Amino acid sequence: MSRANVGGMVVGPDVAGHGSRSGECIAPVAPGRLPLLGHTMSLLGQPFRFLSTLRSHGEVVQIYLGTLPMYVVTSPELAWQVLATDADSFDKGMIFDKVRPLFGNGLLNSDGDFNRRQRRLMQPAFHRKRIAGYVHTMAKAASGLVESWRPGEVVAVDEQMDSLALSIVGRTLFSTELGRDAVAEAQRSMPILSKYLAIRAFAPKFAERLPIPANRRYDEAAARFRRVVAEVIAAARAESKDHGDLLSTLLLARDEDTGEGMSDQQVHDEVVTILTAGAETTAVALAWFFYELGQHPEVERRFHTEIDHVIAGRIVTFDDIPRLQYTQRIIREVLRKYPLLLLMRRARTHVDLGGVHIRPGTEVALSQYALHHDPYLYPDPTRFDPDRWLPDRAATLPKGAFVPFGAGLHHCPGYSFAETEITIVAATVAARWRLVPVAGKPVHPRLTATMRPSRLSMITMPRHA
């Protein structure tokens, strides 16, 4: 028996109402639900395929994380409603509750007035002038990496981008020796946290308490990392100097209305968020950037032509970025093709989503991956095509079709920092090297906290004799 639309109400063999009222649409339940586990195995086993098929069942589809129902919106219009238009009607969702032991109550996890206050206090740290001041640090760190390479060397690009991104975030967060221990601990703990974060987020709650090695390693790494960051912040507060770094900006920030600053705990939670989420997303984007260049010679040729023309052998600067238009299109295509998997919210009030009544407390989600791979929005979505982002083509996309950094009240404040860093690193590498794929070693996305590539080995080839 197939699903049908009768009189404005979606009906079929596998539907479930959540407090539905007469005349309202009832969201269908996605196929494959298992007793007690719900759709958890589909999410962990074949997440990309599973989420991409939900659109075929409707604009709002029910899935279950264990026994917990969750509504997934599948159209850009409803995604924009959740993220922006009706943002005040939603708080952060269950996934954010589960990662709170790591991230605390920073911008990633907080809601309401507290989040708005933190956002105001954080804005100076990501002001355009402040980011421009970090470009030299970014370029210097990237130059140090490329100078260490030798012709014909096989390098683990994913691992080297991890290390580089953490180094850049560490140098911009901590301009003195105070932060060295925090960066070293981040380099030690991040692979563990990244590996198990998605499992922790999607697994039923009872699984978090199981005495298994994965839980123990995750909990130990999170506790150790947070402890080291707390020690660094306490030392910086005691020193009470403005070093021109991100940490100083956070410690010295004052609310315009009250004159109050952040507590050490608030600064701690924001630093943990910047070190982990900021470094992870940038490193993953850079790894896929070089992977896609290696797979598409014409894209690589156009990219190198632009770098040679604009940069002309010197160190890249902040003023160069607007001129690197093709580079920006490559970055946007990377962010389209390899975004976060799932973004969750929780309804604070009664909300209508495409005719489906959502009660307060209901978990709602959207998949950035599914939206970014919707063939109705992006023809041939698996094809890597930077020219999708030519102005006339990009202008045809509806709001909600491209949301790599979220949107609305909770739009990531560090997006400009991330895009700047990706541009600076890509241009610095391309000034000297081509990265060539190693034959016979296929690369594919794997589910971690982000769409991290499997082992990405590439060969360093000089661009100029």
N, C-alpha and C positions, 0 to 999 in steps of 0.2 A: 504494500500500500504506500503510495507516494504522498509527499506533503503537498498541500494545496492551500490556496487563499480563497476563503469563502466569506463573502460579505465583510471584507476588511479584517477578518480574524484568521490568523495562521493556524491551521489545524493539521493533524496528522497522527501517526501511530506512536510517536515518542515526544510528546510535548508535556510541559509542566508549567503551571501558573505559579506566580509568586505573589499572592495577594491580588490576583487579577480581578477586575471588575467588569460588569457586563458591557459589551461593546468594545473592549480593548483587545489589542493584539496579545497573543500569548507566544512568548519566545520558544522556538523549538529547542529541544535538547540535542546536542551533537551526537551522532552515532558513536558506538564503541564504549559506552559507559560500563564500568565493571563494579560489582558490589564492593563497598567499602573504599575502594581505590578511586572510583570515579574515572576521570580521564587523565589521571596523573601519569600512568604508564605511557600514554600517547604523547603527553607533553615532554616527558623525559626521554622517550625512545625515538620519536620522529617529530620533534617540535615544529620544524619548518613546514613539513608536509601537512601536519594536523591543523595548524593555525591558518594555512593558506586555503584549506578546503572549507572553512567555516562560512565564507561569504556566499557559497552556493546554497546555504541553508537559510539565509536571511540577513537583514541588517543588524539584528540583535539575536544572539544565539546563547543558550545556556550550556555551560560546561561545569564539571564538578571537580574540585580539588579535594580528593578524598570524598567526604560526605558534604563538603561545603559548596553550595551553588554559587556560580559566578556568571555574570552576563558579559558577553564579549560583543562590542560594537564593531562592525566590519566595514562601514562606509566612512569616507573622509568627512562627510557632513556631521555624522554623529560623533566621530572622534573629535572634531573641532568643538562640538557642543560640550562634550565632557571636559576637554582640556581648557577651553577658553570661554565660550559664551556662557555656560552655566558652571564655571569653575567654582564659584562660591557655594554651590550645592554639593560639592564633593570634598572629602578629605583624602589623604593618602590611604592606600589599601593594605590588604593583609601582607603582601610581600614586604612592605616597608616596616610593618610590625615585626616581621621575622628577622630583618637585618638590623633592627634597632640596637641589639647588643653590640654590634660593630660600629655603626655610624652614629649612635646616640641620637640627639635631637637637633642635628644640623639641618641645613636647608633641604637636603635630600629627603628627610623624614618628617619635618615639622609641618604644622598646619596653622590656619587661622591668623590671628593677630600676631602671635609669636613669630610665625614665618614671615609675615610682612615686615615686622621690625628687624628681624635678622637680615632680610633682603636689603633693606635700606642701609643697614650698617655694613653690609658686604659690598655694596655698589662701588665705593671708592677703590676697593682692591682690584676691580675689573674695569675701571675707567679706561677709556681709549689711551689717554696719556700715560697711564701706569703700564698698560700692556706694551705700548711703544718702548718704554724703558726696559722691558724685559727682552726685547728682540735681540740685543747684543748677547745676553746670556744664552738665549736659545741657539743663536748662530755659533757661539763659541763652543758650546757643548756638542753640537752637531759636527763642527769642524774637527774637534778632538776625535770623534768616532771615525770619520772618513779618513783622517790622516793615519789611523792605526791599520787600515786595510792594505793588503798587498795584491798586486795583479794575479788573477786566477785563483784567489783564495775562496773557499766555500765557507760562507758565513750563515749562521742561524739568524735570519732577519727578524723573526718574531721575538726571539730572546734579546737581540740587540736593541730593538725598538722599545721593549719593556724597560731595559736598563737605561736607555737614553731618556725616555719620557719621565721616569722616576728621578733621574739626575736633574732634568730641567725643572720639574716641579719642586724638587728639593732645593735647588739653587735660588729659585724665585721666592719660595716660602721662607727659607732660612739663608740669609746672606753671610752669617757668621758660622763658626764651628759648632755652635749650639745645636744645630739641626743634623749634624752628621750621624749621630746615633739613630735618630728617627728615620732618616733615609736608608741607613743600613738595615734597620729592622723592617722597613717597608719592602726592601729588596728580598729579604728573607721570607717574609710572611705572605706577600701578595700572591705568589703562585699557589699557595695553599688556600687562601681565602677565595681567590678567583675560581679555583677548581671546584670547591664545594658550595659556593654561594648559591648557584642556581638550584642545586639539589636541595639545599636547605630551604630555599624560597618556595619551591613547588611541592615538596613532600608533605604528607599529612603531618599535623602538629605532633602526634605521638612519636613520630620517627626521630624528632629532634632529641628526645630523651633516651633513645636506645644507646646502650653502652658499646658502641661500635667504633672502630678506629677513625672513620671519617669524621664523626662528631667530635671525638677527642682532639684530633689534629686541628679542626676548624676552631673549636673553643679555645684551645691553648694559643693558637696563632693570634686570634682576635684579642685576647686578654693581654698577651705580651706586647702587641703592637700599641694598644691603647695606653698601657703603662709607660712605655718609652716616650710617647707623644706628651703625656701629662708631665713627665719630668722635664722635657724640653721647654714647655710653656711656662712652668713654674720658674725655671732659670731665666727665661727671657723677661718675664714680668718683674723679677727681682732686679734685673739689669736696667730696665726702664729706659731704653734708648731707641730712637728711630733709626733703623738701619736701612730704610728704604725698601724693605722686603715685604712680602705679603703678611707675614706674621706680625710685623710692626704695625701694618695698616689695621689688622684685626684688633690688636691690643689697644691701639690708640683711637679707634672709631668711637664716636659719640652720637647718640640719638639727638636729632635736631630739636625735638620737642621737650625731652626730659633731661638731656645732658648726660644720661647714663651710658656707660659702655657695656661691653660684654663681660660676663663672668669668665673665670678660667675654664669652667665646664663648657660654656658656649663656644669659646675659642677652640677648645680641645675638639669638640664635635665637628666644627667647620674644618679644622686642619686635617682630621682623619678623613673627612669627605673629600677634600681637595687632593690629598695624597693618594687615596685609593681610586675613587671614581674618576678623578681628573686624569691621572696617569694611565689607568686601564683603557679608557675609551680612546685616548690619543694614540697610545701604542698600537692598539688593534687597528685603528684607521690607517696608520702609517704602514703597518705590515701589509694590509690589503692593497694600499696604494702601489707599493713596489711589486706586489704579486701581479696586479692587473697590468701594469706597464710591461712586465715580462711576458704576459700572454697576448698583448696587442701591440705589435711593432709600429703600426701607424699612429696610435695614441702616444706611444713613447717618442716617436720621431717629432711629432708636433709639440710635445712637452719640452723636449730638449731644444728645439728651435726657439721656443719662447724664452727659455732660461738663458740661452746664449745671447739672444737679442737684448733682453732686459737687464740681466745681471752682468753679462760681458766679463766674466772672470773675477769679479770683485766679490766682497762679502755682501750678502743680501741684507737689505735694510727694511725698516717698516714702510718707508715711502715707496718701495718697489711693489708691495703687495697689490695695490689696486691695478697695476699694470700687468700682473700675471693672471690674465683673465681665463686663459685656457686651463692653467693650473687650478684655478678656483672651480672650474667646471668638473675637472677630474675629482677633486675633493668632494664635491656635492654628489657625484655619482657613486663614489666609495661609501659615503654616508647613507645614500639611498639603498645600496645593495647589501650593506653589512651593518644594519642598525641594531638597537636593542630588540630583544625578542618580544617582551610583553611589558606593558605599563598598566599599573592597577590604581584604581580609585575606590573610595567607599562613599556611598550616598549619605549625605547629612540630612537631606530633606526629601520629600516626595518629588520625583522627577519623571517626566515623560520622555522616553527615548524611542523615537520612531513609532509611537503608538503603544509601546510597552510600558506599563506602570512599574516604576522602580521605587520600592519602599526605603525609608531611612535604614541604614545599617547594611544594605545590600552591596556586595562586592561587584564592581564593574571594571572591565579591562578593555584595552585595545592593543592590538599587535602592530607595532611599528614595522616589523618584518612583513606581515601580511599586507599592510597598506602600501608599503614601498614596492611590493611585488605583485600588485593587483594589475592584471593585464588590461583592464578597462582604463586605468590611469597611466600605465607605462607599457605600451606595446612591446612584446617580446621582453618581459621584465628580467629574464636571466642574462640578457645581453648587456655587456658593459659599454655604455655609449655616453661619453661626456657631453655630446652635443644635444642631449635631452635638455640641457640647462642653458642653451641659447635663449636669450631673453624672450623672443616671440613664442618659443615652445613652452618654456617654463610658465609663462603668463596664463596658459590655458588650464593649468592645474587648479583644482578647487582647494580652498582652505582645508587643512587636515590631511592632505595627500602626502605631505613631506614634513615629518615632525621628528627629526633625529634627536633634537634637544628638548622635546616637549613643546608646549605652547602655553599661552595665557599666564595666569598668576604664578605657575610653577615652572615657567621656562627657565632652563639652566642658565644662571648668570655667567658661567664660565665658557659659554659657546665661542665667544670672540677670541678668548685666550687659546682655546683648542684649535680653532681654524687658523689662527696666526702661527701657532707652533707647527702644525702640519705643513703649512706653506714654507716656513723657514727651513725646516728639516729637509723637505723634499727638494727645495731649490739648492740647498747646500750639498746634498748628495749628488744631485744631477750635474752640478758644476764640474765634477771630477769623474763620476763613475756611472756605468750601467750595471744593473743587477740582473743577471741572466738566470732563468730557471735551471735547476739541476734535472737532467733528463731521467725519466723513470721514477720520479718521486711526486706523485699526485698530492695536491693540497685540497683540503675541504674544511668547511666550518665545523666547529665542535661546540657543544653547548657548555658554556661556563657562564660567568656573570655577563659576558658579552659574546658576540659572534667571533670568537677567537679562532684563528687558523690553526690547523694541525701543523706539525713541524714544517717550517718554511725555510728551506735551505736554498741559497742563491749564490751565484758565482760573481765575484767582483771583476769587472772589466773596465780598464781605463778608457775614458771617452776621448782623450787627447794624447797624442804621442809625446 
